[in-house]
Amino acid sequence: MKIHAEALLFDNDGTLVSSLESVRRCWTRWAEEFGITAEDFARVELHGRTAVAIAADLLPADVVPAAVARIEALEVEDVPNGGAVLLPGTRDFLDSLPADRWAVVTSATRRLAEARLAYAGILPKTLVVAEDVTRGKPDPEPYLLAARQLGVDPARCVVFEDAPAGLQAGRAAGMITVALATTHEAHELDADLVVSDLSALSALVSDEGVEISGRG
C-alpha cells in the first residue's frame, strides 16, 4: 500500500518514543498518593489522553489542578530513567522528512513533551500539546490545529498513532490513519494501515509531497 500526503502528523508516546514503563511507574505512584483504588484506576484508559481528562475521571474537580501538576512533575523527573526511548525506525523515518512537512501532536503537556522529545533527540519544528487545545484526543482538534499550523488541507495529512483515542481523532479530522502496534494489539487498532512500527515504512519526498510505502 502506498500513501500520498503533504504532511505527516505523529503522536509521540508509543509512536516515536516508548514511555510505557515510565507511564506505569509514575501513574501508579500518583494513584497511590491521591488515594485512588486499584479497581478505579484500572477502569480508566491512560494512553492517548490528556492528564486533565484522566484526573477528572478519578478525582473531584477541585483536586484536579494539583493532581495534574503532580503527575507532570513525576513524569518529567522520570524521563532520564527510561521515560523516552526511541522506537525502531523513528530516527531514520524522521530524518528522511523536511522539517516543514511533519509535526508532533501529543496529549502530553508542553513541559513533559519537550522533556521527552529533547531526551530522545527529536526536535520538531511544529509541536501541538495539551495546552494548545480545549478538547484533546479523541476529539479531532489537536490534529486539525497541526494541519492549520503547517498550512495543509487535513485531507492531505497522515496521522501516525498507537492508541485508539488518537486514531479516532485522526479519522474525525478527515485524515488518513496509520496505526503502530507498539502498545496495543493490531486487532485493537482501527486504521487505514496497521504496521509494527516506523521501521516497516519508508518515505519518498518530492515537490508533490510525500509517498509512504512499506519496506520490502
C-alpha positions as CSV (number, residue, x, y, z in Angstrom):
1,M,0.0,0.0,0.0
2,K,1.3,3.5,-0.9
3,I,0.0,6.6,0.8
4,H,0.4,10.1,-0.7
5,A,0.4,13.1,1.6
6,E,1.6,16.7,2.0
7,A,2.1,16.5,5.8
8,L,2.7,13.8,8.4
9,L,1.4,14.2,11.9
10,F,2.9,12.0,14.7
11,D,1.7,11.2,18.1
12,N,4.8,11.0,20.4
13,D,4.4,8.5,23.3
14,G,4.1,5.0,21.8
15,T,4.7,6.2,18.2
16,L,8.1,8.0,18.2
17,V,9.3,7.0,21.6
18,S,8.4,4.4,24.2
19,S,7.3,5.8,27.6
20,L,5.1,2.9,28.6
21,E,7.2,1.8,31.6
22,S,7.6,5.3,32.8
23,V,3.8,5.9,32.5
24,R,3.1,2.8,34.5
25,R,5.6,3.8,37.3
26,C,4.5,7.4,37.6
27,W,0.8,6.9,37.3
28,T,0.8,4.0,39.8
29,R,2.6,6.2,42.3
30,W,0.3,9.1,41.5
31,A,-2.8,7.0,42.1
32,E,-1.4,5.8,45.5
33,E,-0.6,9.4,46.5
34,F,-4.2,10.5,45.7
35,G,-5.9,7.5,47.4
36,I,-7.3,6.0,44.2
37,T,-8.1,2.4,44.5
38,A,-6.6,-0.2,42.1
39,E,-10.1,-1.0,40.8
40,D,-11.0,2.6,40.0
41,F,-7.6,3.2,38.4
42,A,-7.8,0.1,36.3
43,R,-11.1,1.2,34.6
44,V,-9.6,4.4,33.2
45,E,-7.8,4.4,29.8
46,L,-4.5,6.2,30.2
47,H,-2.9,6.0,26.8
48,G,-3.5,8.8,24.3
49,R,-5.5,11.0,26.7
50,T,-4.6,14.2,28.5
51,A,-3.7,14.1,32.2
52,V,-6.6,16.6,32.8
53,A,-9.1,14.2,31.3
54,I,-7.7,11.2,33.3
55,A,-7.6,13.1,36.6
56,A,-11.1,14.4,36.0
57,D,-12.4,10.8,35.6
58,L,-10.9,9.9,39.0
59,L,-11.0,12.9,41.3
60,P,-13.2,15.8,42.5
61,A,-12.9,18.9,40.3
62,D,-11.2,21.0,43.0
63,V,-8.4,18.4,43.3
64,V,-7.7,18.1,39.6
65,P,-5.3,21.1,39.1
66,A,-3.0,19.9,41.9
67,A,-3.2,16.3,40.7
68,V,-2.3,17.3,37.1
69,A,0.7,19.3,38.3
70,R,1.9,16.3,40.4
71,I,1.7,13.8,37.6
72,E,3.5,16.2,35.3
73,A,6.3,16.6,37.8
74,L,6.6,12.8,38.4
75,E,6.8,12.1,34.6
76,V,9.3,14.9,33.9
77,E,11.5,13.7,36.7
78,D,11.3,10.1,35.3
79,V,12.4,11.0,31.7
80,P,16.1,10.2,32.4
81,N,15.1,6.8,33.8
82,G,13.9,5.4,30.5
83,G,11.0,7.7,30.0
84,A,11.7,8.4,26.4
85,V,13.3,5.5,24.4
86,L,13.4,5.8,20.6
87,L,11.2,3.2,18.9
88,P,12.5,1.2,16.0
89,G,12.6,3.2,12.7
90,T,11.9,6.6,14.3
91,R,15.2,8.3,13.7
92,D,15.6,7.1,10.0
93,F,12.0,8.0,9.2
94,L,12.0,11.5,10.6
95,D,15.5,12.2,9.2
96,S,14.0,11.5,5.7
97,L,11.4,14.3,6.1
98,P,11.8,18.0,5.6
99,A,11.1,19.9,8.8
100,D,8.1,21.7,7.4
101,R,6.4,18.5,6.3
102,W,5.8,17.0,9.8
103,A,4.6,17.8,13.3
104,V,4.3,16.1,16.7
105,V,0.8,16.1,18.1
106,T,0.7,14.8,21.7
107,S,-1.7,14.7,24.6
108,A,1.2,15.5,27.0
109,T,1.8,18.9,28.5
110,R,4.4,21.1,26.8
111,R,6.9,20.7,29.6
112,L,6.6,16.9,29.5
113,A,6.5,16.7,25.7
114,E,9.6,18.9,25.3
115,A,11.5,16.9,28.0
116,R,10.8,13.6,26.3
117,L,11.5,14.8,22.8
118,A,14.7,16.5,23.8
119,Y,15.9,13.4,25.7
120,A,15.2,11.3,22.6
121,G,16.9,13.9,20.3
122,I,13.8,14.8,18.4
123,L,13.3,18.5,17.6
124,P,10.1,19.1,15.7
125,K,9.5,22.5,14.1
126,T,5.8,22.2,14.8
127,L,4.6,20.8,18.2
128,V,1.0,20.7,19.4
129,V,0.5,19.9,23.1
130,A,-2.3,19.6,25.6
131,E,-2.3,23.3,26.5
132,D,-2.8,24.3,22.8
133,V,-6.4,22.9,22.6
134,T,-9.6,23.0,24.5
135,R,-10.5,19.4,23.6
136,G,-7.9,16.6,23.5
137,K,-7.9,13.3,21.6
138,P,-10.2,11.6,20.7
139,D,-11.5,15.0,19.6
140,P,-10.0,16.0,16.2
141,E,-9.0,19.5,17.4
142,P,-5.3,18.7,18.0
143,Y,-4.8,17.2,14.6
144,L,-6.8,20.0,12.9
145,L,-4.7,22.6,14.7
146,A,-1.5,20.9,13.5
147,A,-2.7,20.9,9.9
148,R,-3.5,24.6,10.1
149,Q,-0.1,25.4,11.5
150,L,1.6,23.5,8.7
151,G,-0.8,25.1,6.1
152,V,-2.0,21.8,4.8
153,D,-5.5,20.6,4.0
154,P,-6.5,18.0,6.6
155,A,-7.4,15.6,3.8
156,R,-3.8,15.7,2.7
157,C,-2.4,14.7,6.1
158,V,-1.5,11.3,7.5
159,V,-1.7,10.6,11.2
160,F,0.6,8.1,12.9
161,E,-0.8,6.7,16.2
162,D,-0.5,3.8,18.5
163,A,-3.6,4.5,20.6
164,P,-7.3,4.0,19.7
165,A,-8.1,7.5,21.0
166,G,-5.5,9.1,18.7
167,L,-6.7,7.1,15.7
168,Q,-10.3,8.2,16.4
169,A,-9.1,11.8,16.5
170,G,-7.3,11.4,13.2
171,R,-10.3,9.8,11.5
172,A,-12.6,12.5,12.9
173,A,-10.2,15.1,11.4
174,G,-10.7,13.5,7.9
175,M,-7.1,12.3,7.8
176,I,-5.5,9.1,6.6
177,T,-4.5,7.0,9.6
178,V,-1.5,4.7,10.1
179,A,-1.6,2.6,13.3
180,L,1.6,1.3,15.0
181,A,1.1,-1.9,17.0
182,T,3.6,-0.8,19.7
183,T,1.2,-0.6,22.7
184,H,-1.9,-2.3,21.5
185,E,-2.6,-5.5,19.6
186,A,-3.1,-4.9,15.8
187,H,-6.7,-6.2,16.0
188,E,-7.5,-3.4,18.5
189,L,-6.4,-0.6,16.1
190,D,-8.9,0.8,13.5
191,A,-6.8,2.5,10.8
192,D,-6.2,2.7,7.1
193,L,-2.9,0.9,7.6
194,V,-1.5,-1.1,10.6
195,V,2.2,-1.8,10.9
196,S,4.5,-2.9,13.7
197,D,6.4,0.4,14.0
198,L,8.0,3.0,11.7
199,S,10.8,0.6,10.7
200,A,8.2,-1.0,8.5
201,L,7.8,2.1,6.4
202,S,9.8,4.4,4.1
203,A,9.1,7.9,2.8
204,L,10.0,9.3,-0.6
205,V,9.8,13.1,-0.7
206,S,9.2,15.1,-3.9
207,D,7.8,18.5,-4.9
208,E,4.4,16.9,-4.9
209,G,4.5,15.7,-1.4
210,V,5.5,12.5,0.5
211,E,4.9,9.0,-0.7
212,I,4.8,6.5,2.2
213,S,5.2,2.8,1.4
214,G,6.1,-0.5,3.2
215,R,9.6,-1.8,3.2
216,G,10.3,-4.9,1.2
